[in-house]
């Protein structure tokens, strides 16, 4: 109860009692690791998050990044924290030993990351982006590119960014206008000169790393000088802030975006090529940019999910601590005697159980997917990961935020003030339904690419795993009714998918977002039931902990699962009450 | 389309085509008014809101109130705007002519207020509180108190506050500790010396009005010096910042609260009696404080609802304007050609229709209740007003905020920046589910005082009005199915109420909040159906407008009404999955 970050017992439950991380660790590629080394990682993650990330949570919000003629400056405490993060080798946690990494399972490095995301998401965003950047270069770059640009990031000396959006092209990457003109080739590959504007660049500039590696999506013009249409013409380029010879590249910060939250992460509009062209080296072949990005997308989206879950989780912990301490009112039907702790009021319990089911459920979902990343050599696991990724991105973003909303409410007026952390958690978390693909984009990805246009493998694997949980729950008197409810729910979803599959044209997508909402809750219902079964198997020392998991599962089935029907209603009816509306009547 | 505030055609529809304000204006007490005078009020309200309130919306957020040795200072533009508001007689709009007022129906003054709330809720909060304060004194105070303290507020020269909460007593007013010791009596009545701390005092100090009238809840000690238990011992006192002789009263600002939003409204912790006792005059008889406050509560809570609805409404307008202008992506199934306005994407339409149904629905609900205030001499209307008040407070607060959340989402990354207004609307609106009684408190009020412990009059009147709408809708081919759905929904609610009425002890209240959620949506479904019928009766010049109302109603029935079942599920089952949980397992 001493700190508001991830509860270690909970993490151990998820990784060991529920997800069976020991099976992963038994794989030859993780031979260097054991439960002990992973435990040690969590010990130091928890300590560093508490000592170096949490203390500047508010300062990073109130003292926003600022810009002068030298560039962008960020709160020095962010640099200090990230120096320690690098010194402990945490940038390298998930990389293979041959890249200087610890070679930990993605599951373990993700769980470690959850501590930092809970403590200070804006500071944690720098390594999150850096690791994603380095992994992309390590996967698709040449040996020289890996050596020059990935390794310094894996060491945590350089940081990385992802430059996709432009002012006129956010979700619509087909309209990227940044141009890359072929220049020459050198030891780092084919060199280009880039001109264009890149928007929403998190970590686009700062003064704490020795260099910044921008990964930039751009188009190589056709012979007539025009840009190729669509996304097929997008290529990926490495554009460092400082060139290998130490000189400044032609990348300038046109401005800082001033955000509602997530403020410690400097977010920039970058101009490339104001002085003639920013130097960039292409990664792989021309036209592969979006495909390369997409191959990394699962991890990036799970990363967003973990961040959102961690914010929701921390808000729940704050609310829980507050609700135990704050005395107010009396139990219903009681008029005298001293005030009671507000945790005893039914409505406060409701808000806490909802937060618990959202935050712990969201973290469980993300770690479940992280394990699938470690198993993605297996075709079934890879298909399931693809299917669940839009849920892992969206559900924590929506319900982590909902948990933060309830955390404010539990605090009453105090929660609305900056004297407490919950209002900032709420502001920070509001970004998550937007970046790395909005909720609406995820909905189309789920329904289109992952269900209707997929061979059906992912859904088949998911249904089989749910069926397995249902069978096990049917044998458990406490959960039999819920197992039946879950089974019915998935039959309804299957019916809805059939109806959508029969749609002509694009009408199947008219209600993609309500479909995503229904699907997401149905996945979480399954995970909660599965966790309740794992909790029921714990030994009696863990009785209180197990009862907590059971209560959250019970809450989810009684209060949340009925919502699935409500979201499915217009989907199953193929309502065109939305898509059929002419925009001029709005 | 030129401004983001309330659309005049919409207001006219609500007041004239739907609520029949002409019937109100035909009453003898409104003989001075006509449609023309009310129209003139709206003309000047719209203009003043645009000219003097909207321009400093952002400045009032970024330049927060500050305190020095002289007291609290607020942005000068707030004072300038409120001076104009006073000069136009708008503080006086809803007061009777004998008090210097315009004698307008509450319906009309509420609609006027919606412009200011939409333009700048933090600035509008000062007159909202001042008017509520003056009305309380005008209702319960002596002639001398009205003359001395209410009239200067009605003129807008002095502002007022409501001092209820204390640091240890927010929702739990029984635990108020502010003490009032009898002093003497003078021309203003029985005088007391008050000592205590009052928390969350909006407008608790500022430098733009000539004086501040605090209305303070306090307890008069018993003979043994102890304070009476419970709420019965609470009295109401007038405690001005400056005493009638011009000297400072013993009221000091102990600190300013720094809030997530609503920042232009200075929010203070006030210390009373640091130098021996703040001078206050009791209003009416001792022990009547809470009852007096409660008699004014309907209006205060509808006022919060109007503010929340107006914020949701303005966010919708911003999102709509943005969605028509912003070009991005192509229609599903189209890969070439120029980008389209995002309003053409089904998911953006969904977010806009949801906002329209929330924001316009919330405003309709509040104005419906405002009309009931004007009719509260009628017992049925008064009972219905009592029943609907917790909905008018809560539903706009929850769904106005939900609308603001969607307004951000429509703007994408831009909506998350302070360059646009929607993030501030979202922060401002987050206060509304908290103040003037949290959502949880409203739920207990609805279920307990207004339904289970009421004679049933309010619910009977409501059911009769709904039945009338259902009968009319059954005759309309477009709405027959929805009429039947609404009727079924209310039968289910009636069944749930029967089940709750059979509960023993306090278990009926275990799920009061989900009950409130279900009841609220069921009320809005009725109002939307009723508005759709009114829109269908408009003449053909209004065809586009009418189609917009029909589309919002259709959205509400297809996408929102199915949620009622989900909320009612645990209520009807009398689930104790929340209340039965022991707090130590959380």
Interface residues (C-beta under 8 A of the other chain):
Chain A: X165 X168 X169 X170 X171 X172 X174 X175 X199 X200 X229 X230 X257 X258 X259 X260 X261 X320 X324 X327 X328 X329 X330 X331 X332 X333 X335 X336 X339 X341 X343 X344 X345 X346 X347 X348 X349 X350 X351 X352 X353 X356 X405 X408 X409 X412 X413 X415 X416 X417 X418 X419 X423 X426 X427 X430 X431 X433 X434 X435 X438 X439 X440 X443 X444 X505 X506 X509 X510 X511 X512 X513 X514 X544 X545 X547 X548 X551 X554 X555 X558 X559 X562 X563 X565 X566 X567 X569 X570 X573 X575 X577 X578 X579 X581 X582 X583 X584 X585 X586
Chain B: X165 X168 X169 X170 X171 X172 X174 X175 X199 X200 X229 X230 X257 X258 X259 X260 X261 X320 X324 X327 X328 X329 X330 X331 X332 X333 X335 X336 X339 X341 X343 X344 X345 X346 X347 X348 X349 X350 X351 X352 X353 X356 X405 X408 X409 X412 X413 X415 X416 X417 X418 X419 X423 X426 X427 X430 X431 X433 X434 X435 X438 X439 X440 X443 X444 X505 X506 X509 X510 X511 X512 X513 X514 X544 X545 X547 X548 X551 X554 X555 X558 X559 X562 X563 X565 X566 X567 X569 X570 X573 X575 X577 X578 X579 X581 X582 X583 X584 X585 X586
